[in-house]
Amino acid sequence: MIRYIIFRMFAAIPTLLLISVLIFFIIQLPPGDYFETYIAELQAQGETVDPNKIAYLKHEYGFDKPIIEQYGLWVLGMLHGDFGYSFEYEMPVTQVIGSRLYLTILISTVTIIFTWLVAFPIGIYSAVRQYSWGDYGLTFLGLLGLATPNFLLALILMYLANIWFGVSIGHLMDAKYLGQPMSWGKFWSIAEHMVIPVIVIGTSGTAAMIRRLRANLLDELQKQYVVTARAKGVPSLKALVKYPLRMALNFFIADIGGILPSVISGAVVVSIVLSLETTGPLLIRALQSQDMYLAGSFLMFLAALTVAGVLISDIALALLDPRIRLQAGRRK
Amino acid sequence: MSGRRWSRRSFSKLAVSVVSLPLLPGLGAAAAEEPPDLAPGVVAGDMPPLAERLPRNPRVVDMAPLHKVEGRYGGTLRMIMAEDKDIRMMTVYSYARLVVFDLDLNLVPDILEKFEVEEGRIFTLHLREGHRWSDGHPFTVEDFRYCWEDVSLNKELSRGGPSQQMLVEGKPPIFEVIDETTVRYAWEKPNPLFLPSLAGGSPNYIFMPAHYLKQFHKKYADPEKLAELIASHRMRDWVALHTVMARQYRPENPDLPTLEPWANTTAPPAERFTFRRNPYFHRVDGSGRQLPYIPTVYLSMSSADIIPAKTGAGESDLQGRYLRFDNYTFLRQAEKQHPIHVDLWRDGTGSEVAFLPNLNANDKIWRGVFRDVRFRRALSLAINRHEINQQFYFGLAREAANSVLPGSPLYKRSYDEAWAAFDPDQANRLLDHMKLKKGGDGIRLLPDGRRAELVVEFAGNVEQSDIMELVREYWGDIGIKVFQRSLNLEVMRRRFLAGDTLISMWGGLSVGLATADLPPEELAPVSSAQGNWPKWGQYTETMGKAGEPVDLPEAQELLDLYHAWRVSSTTAERRGIWQMMLSIFTDQVFTIGTVNSVNQPVVINSRLRNVPKEGVYSFAPGAYFGIYMPDTFWYDEAGNKAQ
């Protein structure tokens, strides 16, 4: 087991290196660079740009160097914890992302918990009462959440919340709490503003989880040991939770690999529509304007989290289900 | 350094006083001389009294001729922006400049007490005695000297040398400090660009807070301290540090002293920037009360898409940016629920949308066709501007060629009407004369036998693509088949410069309210960003290092006239040049205009006074709200709904 973990950690290094190459060159792919975008934008508003100034900026940020050298500087910098410079914000990338990270983690965590709270009971109920009206009805609701475009739902809910409850539009708190220390009022305001994004992002995830839990649990429920347990008079709740549910949770552990990066990136589209101060809109904006170090570093960060997440879920799976560990061990 | 620390302490006390002291009207009356938010600080001795903070001769803003009334202190002004870098809009709106445009578009001194111009080439600028930066440090000629000698002429700080406005035929001025309050810039030849550039929405800064910035400058700073500062700000070198700390247009550095009415107190990134009154601001009202009336301005960040919704929910007190005419009905409805009202201002561009045939297109045949003035005129004549106006702007816009607006002193009716009537017959005749014969399907054939299929590129918003739909039909009627293609702004810019674009859709002249003293650069090929002749523009811009020399006599004439303007010495001379250029530009239809003076919704808090009911919304000249002086806006707490 220890050997396996060490091996996996070393394997992560070339993986991340390869990812960094891909990220850097994909970001470079569209013709032009940040400064051309910047000029075009200013000119569209009637502002003028001094070509001298642009030439100076290009030199200052190393744009006149060959692309390989730019890449090398970027990767070496990251090893030292220097993620480069954001042109758009004109400050180090770490500062730009850092301030938004907390709210992103908050909102994503609450959403994930919301998804679990909704999906688990429904999934279990649907499996136990297969083909009942409840099964159909709840599954339908879940699929409806999956099928409705998130941005549309977000817009409608936002409008209604403003009209009915007077919740200010967008953002994660009322403007008056910005920059204020935490207080009950501020806490309440954040909670109020989180309802919509959590519902919108959460509903889209529940359907998939309901269906997978239902399918896995159905498989388990038909197995011999469950039938035997029932026949021996084990209480039905215990006969459901003790083993079948545990076995049906494999997929759930395997999902952890994906959860880590999604906690950080947040739901991008919804965040843009609702104007949430999370990292998602930041990334999109950075990609659009070719703010390459900001975009690249953030993608790199996500990649590292994915690699770590997959490792964690592999280890957790091995702990949870001995069959998986045996197979891995045999191959080594 | 000590001055700076002192100012920071006083600012934090000032913030406390705003929170702890409700702005009672009684208090304002009792301490009529001091803004109530500063009064406690003055009493406590943190700040000198008003008389010592103001310059000896402050700028007195006489409200009556401006149709304004003297106001009261208090309140906060909330505005919404979309990106952190929009913080520069605060510099635009607050519009304190060495010289400014007044409402009649004359250049008048503002930060300067007065200025003199000799032969259009020697500029003597007089500062106000006793004028101070927002941190209380004197604003002196040293700030000009530092900016010119230690920044503009410093090879490291200004790699490309001084900005274009400071050069005449490539030569910089001779700078002189005359006495304690006087500086002089003298060129060999006239520099008509100089004064307007100082008054721009994005001004040409020729002064900097030297006392503050010297700590970042290699020439003045203690090397050890400087190295420490570079490390603590995580900058590469002192050049980067100085550049970032000295940014005046984009006031992101809360420590940077300013001369504007409000100073930023929030370091980015932030969801909301808080601007507070500059206690040393140089303008007073007729009763000697120091401006601005409103002590605090909030600039909140939001995504551009929900700004109209947020504005309609009463979350902005003054909003024009990111609102469009199609938000108007929604905003009007919101008037019923929230204490706001919507006014319609006039957009200041020469044409809401204009078509730019690319005279530098790679396709030889099309290029030849575009260069034939008959073709450009035919395209213009085929457009039914009246229908566009009715369809999209309720008939409230003006149907005209891409030219200056009636508010401009250069306006002539003939420019508006140049080839702008709806006359498809004449358009057809012009094309027939060009021997572009119609094929069997009604589509004309190019000289090489290809069908005349024209791809129009635009950096799509919905409005443009709707207008494009109509124009597609108009041009179809005269035998030109049109396809539309929506692109990113920057991709489009790159494509027309590369010669790939045939014709693009863009905004009209950005200086629709031009005066003779503003540069006529949009009428001549001077920049690679001009979609109708990008390569010629690039040639001028790079002084022949890239692009192509102009090879169309009419365009060359415009360029010559522009160069003549650049060294003209009198306004009368400049007016003559402008008129000639406008008449060539419109007669040659180098750009095809549609409608202008489109309505711009401006949402204003109902209690906010001194905001004009009708205004012109334009960046240059005018700085959007800037020319209407937001420092004179005030809240009428007692009053009912405005107007």
HADDOCK unambig.tbl for C-alpha pairs under 7 A between the chains (distance, minus, plus):
assign (segid A and resid 36 and name CA) (segid B and resid 490 and name CA) 6.46 0.50 0.50
assign (segid A and resid 37 and name CA) (segid B and resid 490 and name CA) 5.18 0.50 0.50
assign (segid A and resid 40 and name CA) (segid B and resid 489 and name CA) 6.21 0.50 0.50
assign (segid A and resid 40 and name CA) (segid B and resid 490 and name CA) 5.42 0.50 0.50
assign (segid A and resid 40 and name CA) (segid B and resid 493 and name CA) 6.87 0.50 0.50
assign (segid A and resid 46 and name CA) (segid B and resid 510 and name CA) 5.53 0.50 0.50
assign (segid A and resid 46 and name CA) (segid B and resid 619 and name CA) 6.63 0.50 0.50
assign (segid A and resid 50 and name CA) (segid B and resid 163 and name CA) 6.74 0.50 0.50
assign (segid A and resid 52 and name CA) (segid B and resid 160 and name CA) 4.75 0.50 0.50
assign (segid A and resid 53 and name CA) (segid B and resid 160 and name CA) 6.77 0.50 0.50
assign (segid A and resid 56 and name CA) (segid B and resid 159 and name CA) 5.76 0.50 0.50
assign (segid A and resid 56 and name CA) (segid B and resid 160 and name CA) 6.58 0.50 0.50
assign (segid A and resid 89 and name CA) (segid B and resid 84 and name CA) 6.84 0.50 0.50
assign (segid A and resid 89 and name CA) (segid B and resid 85 and name CA) 6.81 0.50 0.50
assign (segid A and resid 96 and name CA) (segid B and resid 269 and name CA) 6.22 0.50 0.50
assign (segid A and resid 169 and name CA) (segid B and resid 310 and name CA) 5.85 0.50 0.50
assign (segid A and resid 178 and name CA) (segid B and resid 272 and name CA) 6.89 0.50 0.50
assign (segid A and resid 272 and name CA) (segid B and resid 303 and name CA) 6.74 0.50 0.50
assign (segid A and resid 275 and name CA) (segid B and resid 302 and name CA) 5.66 0.50 0.50
assign (segid A and resid 275 and name CA) (segid B and resid 303 and name CA) 5.11 0.50 0.50
